[in-house]
Amino acid sequence: MKSILFAYLFSLISLITYGQKSEIVINISGLRSDKGKCLLYLYNNKKGFPNDAGKAINKANGSILSGKSTIILTDIPDGEYAIGIIHDENDNGRMDTNFLGMPKEGVGVSNNAKGHFGSPSYDDSKFKLNQKSLKLNITIKYL
């Protein structure tokens, strides 16, 4: 009897944890042209956010139509995250900067957080994912 009860509880726990992957729908606006694509980087801690794409735990890109783009990330475990986006206008796969290191292309982050004398912080950009589907709106800014 104990083994049947244990098997039942194990099955129940497996079903509960199996369903805890979610999707994030990111609606991007404010793009000044339909050239290139949007590069999206998902981070789960402040290490590298938002400038080091190599530290991102997930990457995606989206095409642009009429100054907007939508990117959907699937199978994301519940947790805390922040998103950084680049409008890669010249489609070279990276953010271009000027001689001072300032972006020449559009950038945006989750919560539309703003930086103070630099990039926005992870803490200002982070959000909780704890539902099946989360929709975020990010507006691209150009310097």
C-alpha positions in Angstrom: 0.0 0.0 0.0 2.8 2.4 0.8 4.4 1.8 -2.6 1.2 2.6 -4.4 0.8 5.8 -2.3 4.4 6.8 -3.0 3.9 6.2 -6.8 0.7 8.3 -6.8 2.4 11.2 -5.0 5.5 11.0 -7.3 3.2 11.1 -10.3 1.3 14.1 -8.9 4.5 16.0 -8.2 5.8 15.2 -11.7 2.7 16.6 -13.3 2.9 19.8 -11.2 6.5 20.5 -12.0 6.1 19.6 -15.7 3.6 22.4 -16.2 5.8 25.1 -14.9 7.3 26.2 -18.2 5.9 29.3 -19.7 6.0 31.6 -22.7 6.9 35.3 -22.9 5.4 37.3 -25.7 7.5 40.5 -26.3 5.8 43.3 -28.3 8.5 45.7 -29.5 7.6 49.2 -30.8 9.3 52.4 -31.6 11.6 51.0 -34.3 12.6 53.8 -36.7 12.8 51.6 -39.8 12.0 48.1 -41.0 15.6 47.5 -41.9 17.5 44.6 -40.2 16.0 42.7 -37.3 15.5 42.8 -33.5 18.0 40.8 -31.4 16.6 39.7 -28.1 18.6 38.5 -25.1 17.1 37.0 -21.9 19.1 37.1 -18.7 18.4 35.5 -15.3 20.9 37.6 -13.3 22.7 40.9 -13.5 25.9 39.3 -14.8 26.4 40.8 -18.3 23.0 42.6 -18.5 22.3 44.2 -20.9 25.5 44.5 -22.9 27.1 41.1 -22.8 25.1 38.8 -25.1 27.4 35.9 -24.2 25.9 35.9 -20.7 22.3 35.7 -21.9 20.6 32.4 -21.2 18.3 32.6 -24.3 18.6 34.5 -27.6 16.1 35.1 -30.3 15.5 37.5 -33.2 12.5 38.9 -34.9 11.6 40.6 -38.2 10.3 44.1 -38.3 7.1 45.3 -40.0 5.8 48.9 -39.8 8.1 49.8 -37.0 7.1 46.8 -34.8 8.2 43.3 -34.0 6.9 40.4 -31.9 9.1 37.7 -30.4 7.8 34.7 -28.5 10.0 32.8 -26.1 8.7 29.3 -25.2 9.5 26.7 -22.6 10.9 29.3 -20.1 10.9 28.0 -16.5 9.2 30.2 -13.9 11.7 32.7 -12.4 13.1 36.2 -12.5 14.4 37.6 -15.7 15.3 40.7 -17.6 15.4 41.3 -21.4 17.7 43.4 -23.6 16.8 44.2 -27.2 18.9 45.7 -30.0 17.5 47.0 -33.3 20.3 45.6 -35.5 19.5 47.9 -38.5 22.5 46.9 -40.6 21.9 43.2 -39.8 25.5 42.4 -38.7 24.5 40.4 -35.6 25.7 42.9 -33.0 25.2 46.3 -31.6 27.2 49.0 -33.3 28.6 51.8 -31.1 30.3 55.1 -31.6 33.9 56.0 -30.4 32.5 56.7 -26.9 30.9 53.2 -26.7 27.3 54.6 -27.1 24.9 52.7 -29.2 24.4 53.8 -32.8 21.4 51.5 -33.1 18.2 51.4 -31.1 18.1 49.6 -27.7 15.4 48.6 -25.2 15.0 46.7 -22.0 12.2 45.1 -20.1 10.1 47.5 -18.0 11.4 50.2 -20.4 13.9 51.0 -17.6 16.2 53.9 -18.1 19.8 54.1 -17.3 21.4 56.9 -15.4 24.7 57.8 -17.1 24.9 54.3 -18.6 22.9 51.2 -19.3 19.7 50.4 -17.3 20.3 48.1 -14.3 19.1 44.5 -14.0 17.1 45.4 -10.9 15.2 48.1 -12.7 14.6 45.8 -15.7 13.7 42.5 -14.0 10.3 40.9 -14.0 8.8 37.7 -12.5 7.6 34.9 -14.7 5.0 32.9 -12.8 2.2 32.4 -15.2 1.6 30.3 -18.3 1.9 33.3 -20.6 3.3 36.8 -20.0 3.1 39.7 -22.4 5.7 42.5 -22.3 5.8 45.7 -24.2 9.2 47.2 -24.9 9.9 50.5 -26.7 13.1 50.9 -28.6 15.0 54.2 -27.9 17.7 55.8 -30.1 20.5 58.1 -28.8 
